[in-house]
Amino acid sequence: MRKLIITLLLFISVSAFSQTIEINKAIAPYLNNPQTNCFAASIAAFGNDYVVGTVGYDTLNNNDQSVAFFKIDTFGNATKKLIFSRNGYYHFTHYSTYIYSTQDGGYCTTLVRDTNYNNKSIIVRLNSNFDTLWTKVLPQETQEEILVQVIEASDKGLLCLGYKVMSTTVSDILIIKTDSTANILWKKTITLGNFSKGFHIAETPDKGFFISGGRGSNAFSDSRPFVMKLDSAGNIKWYRILGNNNLYQGVSSAITSQGDYVVAYGYSTYTSPNEDYTLGRVNVIKYNPDGNTIWDKMYDTIKYNTSVSSIRILPNNNIVVIGFHTLSSYLLTLNSNGDSLSHKYLYYGLNAGDQYFIYDNVLNADGSITAIGKAQSFNLVPVQQIWLVKTGNLLTTDVRENYYTQKGEINIFPNPATTQATISYPSTEKGIMLQIYNMLGQLIYEEKLPKGSNQTTINTNGYKSGLYKVVVGESSGSLLLNGE
């Protein structure tokens, strides 16, 4: 019997996709070897072009993992590269690592060099010509002091965020302030218990800092995000531990032009040991500068491994949350009050089992967003490549072809399913249409649901493996069918 696995994913038709996506391509420029698997972890603007940080294997000089920075032109072509590779050393970055544009037109970023589990964090400074000005290994007090992000402060010093491993069960949040050449001015560790790690840091209007990160424990298989406001010396003014005792997936934060803080993370729906803890939604919270909640809202239907990569605040104060699920990435647009404006799913291809993850993005001057991450598919050579996506102008382009409304949601049960699936939806005052589309946007099933109903059951026998969009009125969900 064919087994049908159903998960909630939205379908993007080719025609609708082209209205708002200017570039959507996979590239494999890594280290003179097109067969090398790689992914991109960070991106920054470089005039009209971009600088992209990637991770892959240096098969030309050695077989060790290396970090490389590429200059990418406006067409998505790699034109120049800078490689950090050394025989016997393993180089890596974090998915939340950012390349940061500095005030002199250059860039700063961080990477980690590892040999025999002796990790060393390195700060890299580039000039506007993409030349390396200097690299510096920061002195550390323990074997593992990992820098996840480095940015330039308004005084041209550097702010470094990461974590310090204290034992096999404990790590502390690590914050370092340096001068412009990475000489340490002060260093702080903050303990929130268990494994605590900082992921994202920004300077606040009062010259303090706002950070977001996560904490969790192996013993209880739980993890929760946190946000924290610090003063200019790194002292805590207030902090919040978010979510419940389940597993969160990724967290990011941003500061609005009014000085408020917006935080988003993947909110887990269930807990261990049911293996359903990977089901989640997107939770977005807005705080005022004193840490009081302005609004706290949940978005998206339930999906596997809902994760948040970043938040961008548009010039019109709209909020763009970008992240990924098990197979695809998404772009969620909200207004300043947290009302959902649009919800778009992003793919490079539509083959069952492909994975497309966005890890970082940059807001362009024209109101578009250029995002970078990983495309993984057996139809690609190599199977894992850098994925580059550029949207149209989010300030003027209507991206509501995959509109998500908070008037109500549809839910599909059971999930996974075998021969049938029950769809529940908000009760309506008039009859509405149920429609199912295949991956090519072709309508394959249609049924008028009666007035006052809120549930129906569909027969899933005979469906081929692949992605299917389910539409009930203004609400949408999708089926990922995986035959066996």
C-alpha positions in Angstrom: 0.0 0.0 0.0 1.2 3.4 -0.8 1.9 5.5 2.2 1.1 9.2 2.0 3.1 11.6 4.2 1.3 14.9 4.5 2.9 18.1 5.8 1.8 21.7 5.5 3.7 23.5 2.7 2.5 26.2 0.3 2.8 25.7 -3.4 4.2 28.4 -5.7 3.2 28.3 -9.3 5.7 29.3 -12.0 3.8 32.3 -13.1 3.2 33.7 -9.6 6.8 33.0 -8.6 8.2 35.1 -11.5 6.2 38.2 -10.4 8.2 38.8 -7.3 11.5 36.8 -7.7 14.2 38.4 -9.9 17.0 35.9 -9.3 16.6 32.2 -8.2 19.7 30.2 -8.9 22.1 27.6 -7.5 25.8 28.2 -7.9 28.9 26.1 -7.2 32.0 28.3 -7.5 33.9 26.7 -4.6 37.7 26.4 -4.6 38.3 25.7 -8.3 36.4 22.4 -8.0 32.8 22.4 -9.3 32.2 19.0 -7.7 32.6 20.4 -4.1 29.5 20.6 -2.0 29.1 24.0 -0.3 26.6 26.3 1.2 26.5 30.1 2.0 26.1 31.3 5.5 26.2 35.1 5.2 25.8 38.0 2.7 26.6 41.7 2.7 26.1 44.4 0.0 29.2 45.3 -2.0 28.1 48.4 -3.9 25.7 47.0 -6.5 27.1 43.6 -5.9 27.5 41.3 -2.9 30.0 39.6 -0.6 29.0 36.0 0.3 30.5 33.8 3.0 30.5 30.1 2.2 31.7 26.8 3.6 33.1 23.9 1.6 36.1 21.6 1.1 39.4 22.7 -0.3 40.1 19.7 -2.6 42.8 21.7 -4.5 45.2 22.2 -1.5 43.9 19.7 1.0 40.7 17.8 1.9 39.8 19.9 5.0 36.8 22.1 5.3 37.5 25.7 4.5 35.7 29.1 4.6 35.7 31.3 1.4 34.3 34.7 0.6 33.0 35.3 -2.9 32.1 38.5 -4.6 28.8 38.0 -6.4 27.6 40.3 -9.2 24.0 41.4 -9.7 23.4 38.4 -12.0 24.4 35.9 -9.3 27.9 35.1 -10.8 30.9 34.6 -8.6 33.7 37.0 -9.7 36.3 37.0 -7.0 37.1 34.8 -4.0 39.1 34.9 -0.8 39.9 31.5 0.9 40.8 30.6 4.5 42.2 27.1 4.3 45.1 25.4 6.1 46.2 21.7 5.9 45.0 19.8 9.0 42.7 22.5 10.1 38.9 22.5 9.9 37.3 25.9 9.3 33.6 26.7 9.9 31.1 29.4 10.5 27.7 29.4 12.1 24.4 29.7 10.1 23.7 33.0 11.9 27.2 34.4 11.1 26.9 37.8 9.3 29.3 39.7 7.2 28.9 43.2 8.4 29.5 46.4 6.3 31.8 48.8 8.1 31.7 52.6 8.0 34.8 52.9 5.8 33.2 50.8 3.0 34.9 47.6 4.1 33.7 44.5 5.9 34.2 42.4 9.1 33.2 38.9 9.9 34.3 35.9 12.0 35.2 32.3 11.4 36.4 29.4 13.5 39.6 27.3 13.0 39.5 23.9 14.6 42.2 21.3 15.0 41.7 18.4 17.5 38.7 20.2 18.9 40.8 23.2 19.9 38.7 25.9 18.4 40.1 29.4 17.7 37.8 32.3 16.8 39.2 34.6 14.1 38.1 38.1 13.2 38.6 39.0 9.5 38.6 42.6 8.3 38.4 43.4 4.5 38.6 46.7 2.7 36.4 48.0 -0.1 38.5 46.3 -2.7 37.9 42.9 -1.2 41.5 42.7 0.1 42.3 41.3 3.6 43.4 44.1 5.9 44.1 41.8 8.8 43.0 38.7 10.6 43.2 38.3 14.3 42.8 35.3 16.6 41.3 36.5 19.9 42.9 35.2 23.1 40.7 32.9 25.1 40.5 31.5 28.6 38.9 28.1 27.8 39.4 25.6 25.0 36.2 26.8 23.2 35.2 30.4 23.0 33.2 30.6 19.8 32.3 33.9 18.1 29.1 33.7 16.1 28.8 37.3 15.0 30.9 40.5 14.9 29.6 43.9 13.9 31.1 47.4 14.0 29.8 49.8 16.6 29.2 53.6 16.1 32.5 54.3 17.7 34.2 52.1 15.1 35.0 49.5 17.7 33.8 45.9 17.2 31.1 44.0 19.1 31.5 40.3 19.3 28.9 37.8 20.3 29.1 34.0 20.8 29.4 31.5 23.6 32.1 30.1 26.0 32.0 26.4 26.8 32.4 25.9 30.6 31.9 22.2 30.8 30.2 19.3 29.0 26.8 20.5 30.1 27.2 24.3 30.4 28.1 27.2 28.2 27.8 30.9 28.8 26.9 33.8 26.6 30.1 35.6 25.5 30.2 39.3 24.6 33.5 41.1 23.7 34.0 44.8 22.9 37.2 45.6 21.1 38.8 48.7 19.4 38.9 49.0 15.6 41.8 46.6 15.3 40.3 43.9 17.6 42.2 44.7 20.8 39.9 43.7 23.6 38.5 46.5 25.7 36.2 44.4 27.9 34.8 40.9 28.0 31.6 39.6 29.6 30.1 36.2 30.2 26.5 35.8 31.1 25.0 32.6 32.6 21.4 31.6 31.9 22.0 28.0 32.8 22.6 24.8 30.7 23.9 25.5 27.1 23.4 29.3 26.5 24.6 30.8 23.3 24.3 34.3 21.7 23.4 34.4 18.0 22.6 38.0 17.0 23.8 41.4 18.4 22.9 44.9 17.4 23.7 48.4 18.8 20.7 50.2 20.3 20.0 53.9 19.9 21.2 54.5 23.5 24.6 52.9 22.6 23.8 49.7 24.4 23.2 46.3 22.9 20.3 44.0 22.1 21.1 40.3 21.7 19.1 37.2 21.0 20.1 33.6 21.4 19.1 30.2 22.8 19.5 28.1 25.9 18.7 24.4 26.5 19.8 21.1 28.1 20.6 17.7 26.8 19.0 16.1 29.9 15.5 17.3 29.1 15.9 17.7 25.3 14.5 21.2 25.6 15.6 24.6 24.3 14.2 28.1 24.5 15.2 31.4 22.9 16.0 34.5 24.8 16.4 38.2 24.2 18.5 40.6 26.3 19.0 44.4 26.6 22.5 45.5 27.8 23.9 48.9 28.6 27.0 50.2 26.8 29.3 48.4 29.3 27.6 45.0 28.8 25.5 45.0 31.9 22.0 43.5 31.8 19.1 45.9 31.9 16.4 43.3 31.2 16.0 39.9 29.5 13.2 37.5 28.6 13.3 33.8 28.1 10.7 32.9 25.5 8.5 30.1 24.4 7.8 27.0 26.5 9.9 24.0 27.5 9.8 22.6 24.0 12.4 22.8 21.2 12.6 26.1 19.4 14.1 26.4 15.9 16.3 29.5 15.3 15.8 33.0 16.6 16.5 36.5 15.2 15.9 40.1 16.2 15.8 43.6 14.8 15.5 47.2 16.0 12.8 49.4 14.5 13.3 53.1 13.7 11.2 53.9 16.8 13.7 52.0 19.0 11.4 49.0 19.6 12.6 45.4 19.3 11.1 42.7 17.1 12.0 39.1 17.8 11.0 36.0 15.8 11.6 32.3 16.4 10.3 28.9 15.4 7.8 27.8 18.1 7.6 24.1 18.8 4.2 22.6 19.2 4.9 19.3 20.9 7.5 17.9 23.2 9.7 14.8 23.3 9.6 11.8 23.4 6.9 11.8 20.7 9.2 13.0 17.9 6.5 15.6 17.2 8.6 18.3 18.8 9.8 19.2 15.3 6.4 20.6 14.5 6.2 24.4 14.9 5.0 27.8 13.9 6.5 31.3 13.7 6.2 33.4 16.9 6.9 37.1 16.5 7.0 39.5 19.5 7.5 43.2 19.6 8.9 44.9 22.7 9.3 48.6 23.6 12.7 49.8 24.8 11.8 48.9 28.5 11.1 45.3 27.6 7.3 45.6 27.8 5.4 43.5 25.2 3.6 45.6 22.5 2.2 42.5 20.7 2.9 38.8 20.6 1.5 36.8 17.7 1.7 33.4 16.1 1.8 32.8 12.3 1.8 30.0 9.8 0.1 26.6 9.9 1.9 23.8 11.6 5.0 22.5 9.7 8.1 20.4 10.4 11.1 22.2 11.7 9.9 25.7 11.4 13.0 27.9 11.8 13.8 31.6 11.7 16.9 32.9 9.9 16.5 36.7 10.2 14.2 39.7 10.5 14.4 42.8 8.3 12.6 46.1 8.9 11.6 47.8 5.7 11.7 51.6 5.2 7.8 51.7 5.5 8.2 49.9 8.9 6.8 46.6 7.6 8.5 43.5 9.0 9.9 40.7 6.9 10.6 37.4 8.7 12.7 34.9 6.7 13.3 31.3 7.6 12.9 27.7 6.5 11.0 24.4 7.1 12.1 20.8 6.4 12.1 21.3 2.6 11.6 25.0 1.7 12.2 28.5 2.8 9.6 31.2 3.4 9.2 35.0 3.4 6.5 36.3 5.9 5.6 40.0 5.7 3.9 41.9 8.5 2.9 45.4 9.1 4.2 47.3 12.2 1.1 46.1 14.2 1.9 42.5 13.4 -0.9 41.9 10.9 0.0 39.4 8.2 0.4 41.0 4.8 1.8 38.1 2.7 3.3 34.7 3.1 5.4 33.3 0.3 7.3 30.0 0.0 10.6 29.9 -1.9 12.0 26.9 -3.8 14.7 26.4 -6.4 13.0 23.3 -7.8 10.0 21.3 -6.9 11.4 17.7 -6.7 10.3 15.6 -3.8 13.0 15.5 -1.1 14.8 18.6 -2.2 15.8 21.1 0.5 16.2 24.9 0.1 17.3 26.8 3.2 17.9 30.5 3.5 20.5 31.4 6.2 21.1 35.1 5.7 19.9 38.0 3.6 20.5 41.7 2.9 18.0 44.5 2.4 18.7 46.4 -0.9 18.3 50.1 -1.5 15.4 49.5 -3.9 13.3 47.7 -1.3 14.2 44.2 -2.5 15.9 41.4 -0.5 18.8 39.2 -1.7 19.0 36.0 0.3 21.6 33.3 0.5 21.7 29.7 1.8 21.8 26.1 0.6 20.1 24.2 -2.3 20.3 20.5 -1.9 19.0 18.2 -4.6 20.1 15.0 -6.4 19.3 16.9 -9.6 22.2 19.2 -8.9 26.0 18.6 -9.5 27.3 18.8 -6.8 24.2 17.9 -4.9 24.7 20.8 -2.4 25.2 24.3 -3.8 25.0 28.0 -2.8 21.4 29.2 -3.3 20.8 32.8 -4.2 17.4 34.4 -4.3 16.5 38.1 -5.0 13.0 39.3 -4.6 11.3 42.2 -6.3 10.6 45.5 -4.5 8.7 44.5 -1.4 7.5 48.1 -0.9 5.5 48.2 -4.1 5.2 44.6 -5.4 2.0 42.7 -4.6 3.3 39.4 -3.2 0.0 38.1 -2.0 -0.4 35.3 -4.5 0.2 33.0 -1.5 -1.7 35.2 0.9 -2.0 33.9 4.4 -4.9 35.2 6.5 -5.2 35.2 10.2 -9.0 34.9 9.9 -8.5 31.2 10.4 -6.4 28.2 9.5 -6.9 24.8 7.9 -5.5 21.7 9.7 -4.9 18.3 8.2 -5.2 15.2 10.3 -3.7 12.6 10.6 -0.3 13.8 9.7 1.3 11.6 8.3 -1.8 10.0 6.6 -2.3 6.8 4.6 -5.6 6.5 2.6 -7.5 9.6 3.7 -7.1 13.0 5.4 -9.5 15.1 7.4 -9.3 18.9 6.8 -10.7 21.3 9.4 -11.3 24.9 8.6 -13.1 28.0 10.1 -16.9 27.7 9.9 -18.4 30.0 7.2 -21.7 31.8 6.7 -21.8 30.6 3.1 -20.5 27.8 1.0 -16.8 27.9 0.1 -14.6 26.0 -2.3 -12.1 23.3 -1.5 -9.4 23.1 -4.2 -6.3 20.9 -4.6 -3.5 21.8 -7.0 -0.4 19.7 -8.1 3.2 21.0 -8.4 2.5 22.5 -11.8 -0.4 24.6 -10.5 -3.0 22.3 -12.2 -6.3 22.0 -10.4 -6.8 18.3 -9.8 -9.7 18.3 -7.3 -12.5 20.7 -6.5 -15.5 20.5 -4.1 -18.0 23.0 -2.8 -18.2 22.8 1.0 -21.6 23.5 2.5 -22.6 26.5 4.5 -21.9 26.2 8.3 -19.5 23.3 7.8 -16.0 23.2 9.4 -14.6 19.8 8.4 -14.4 17.5 5.5 -12.5 14.2 4.7 -10.8 13.6 1.3 -9.7 10.3 -0.2 -6.0 10.3 -0.8 -5.7 7.0 -2.7 -4.2 7.4 -6.1 -2.3 10.6 -5.5 1.3 10.7 -6.9 4.3 11.6 -4.7 5.0 15.4 -4.7 3.8 18.7 -3.4 0.1 19.6 -3.5 -1.6 22.9 -2.5 -4.9 22.7 -0.6 -7.1 25.8 -0.6 -10.2 26.3 1.5 -11.6 29.8 0.9 -8.8 32.2 1.9 -6.8 29.7 3.9 -4.1 27.4 2.5 -2.1 24.4 3.4 -0.3 21.7 1.3 0.3 18.1 1.0 3.8 16.5 0.6 3.0 13.0 -0.7 5.9 10.5 -0.4 4.9 7.1 -1.8 6.6 4.0 -0.7 
